[in-house]
Amino acid sequence: MSQFRVAITDYVFPNLDPEQEILGALGADLVVGQCKTKQEALELVRGVDAVLNTYYGPVDGEVMDAMPDCRIIVRYGIGVDTIDIAAATARGIMVANVPDYCIPEVSDHAVAMTLSLLRKLPQADRNIRRDEWALAALKPMRRLSSLTIGIIGMGRIGQAIVAKLAVFGATLIFHDPYFQGEAPAGARQMSLEELYASADAIILQAPATAETHHLLNATAFATMAKQPVLVNCARGELIDTEALIAALREGQVSAAALDVIEGAPPLPEDSPLLQMDNALLTPHSAWFSTEALQALQRLACEEVARALRGERPKSLLNPEVPGASA
């Protein structure tokens, strides 16, 4: 008889070899599903000792009550909006995530999007396909070192973005009310209002919270003095999409590159974003690479293994759970 049972509510990986290797070494059996409904989740997790979760949600109190012996729920990813952390804490269940598996990928993607918009590559590509070769259509075009780039959110990914942008010589500014310590790579912290007034490009890298919901709205766009390009590889909820569409049409924002859009997927077939020449869209792929997937599986499994061994997870989100400080 196995020592532990670990449920995987859903997954996106080509195989579960890391799970079998890392958790199997502890004598754990995997209970695997691709849950779409609460009933499927309830049946899957009944009596398990740990849960690995990707997109299924919510993993709420009702689901947790089906697994009274559960020690930990680990999200395959950074955001934990699929998990009711308060309900888990009330039941003595630890919750952990994997915050650092895709820092290189997301920062690369954000920088690539920023450079693409500032150098007007999407517009240039479309012009060539229309047999329009005149450079006048790409004006104004500015040298990167003459520009100011603002980053909203200075966590690990934000700091990686700053380090990568520093080599271009642009002036780097940022806003993060929770950032402590020395500003990275000479970047200068300022208020949101100052950032909106100063930036030629704005990169969003903040978490989705009640405080940041629709942080970029009609009021914010109206204060952007330099018609910046906007890049979002963080969370779709940070932007009021309808307000952004209006800002793109009116020239308050010159172009936007979005890896995430509130409510998508799917994106409605009649969404104006699909028809706008100044919108560059990618399918929430900023995090994606072969190496990131491998790291995500391994790091998530290691968190489960720590909990099953009675150790404290490295990325514990509710340390107030009794026994979590072990």
Secondary structure, DSSP 8 states (H G I E B T S, - for coil): --SEEEEE----SS--HHHHHHHHTTTEEEEE----SHHHHHHHHTT-SEEEESS---B-HHHHHT-TT--EEEESSS--TTB-HHHHHHTT-EEE--TTTTHHHHHHHHHHHHHHHHTTHHHHHHHHHTT---GGGG-S---GGG-EEEEE--SHHHHHHHHHHGGGT-EEEEE-TT--SS-GGG-EE--HHHHHHH-SEEEE-----TTTTT-B-HHHHHT-TT--EEEE-S-GGGB-HHHHHHHHHHTSSSEEEES--TT-SS--TT-GGGG-TTEEE--S-TT--HHHHHHHHHHHHHHHHHHHTT---TTBS-TTSTTTT-
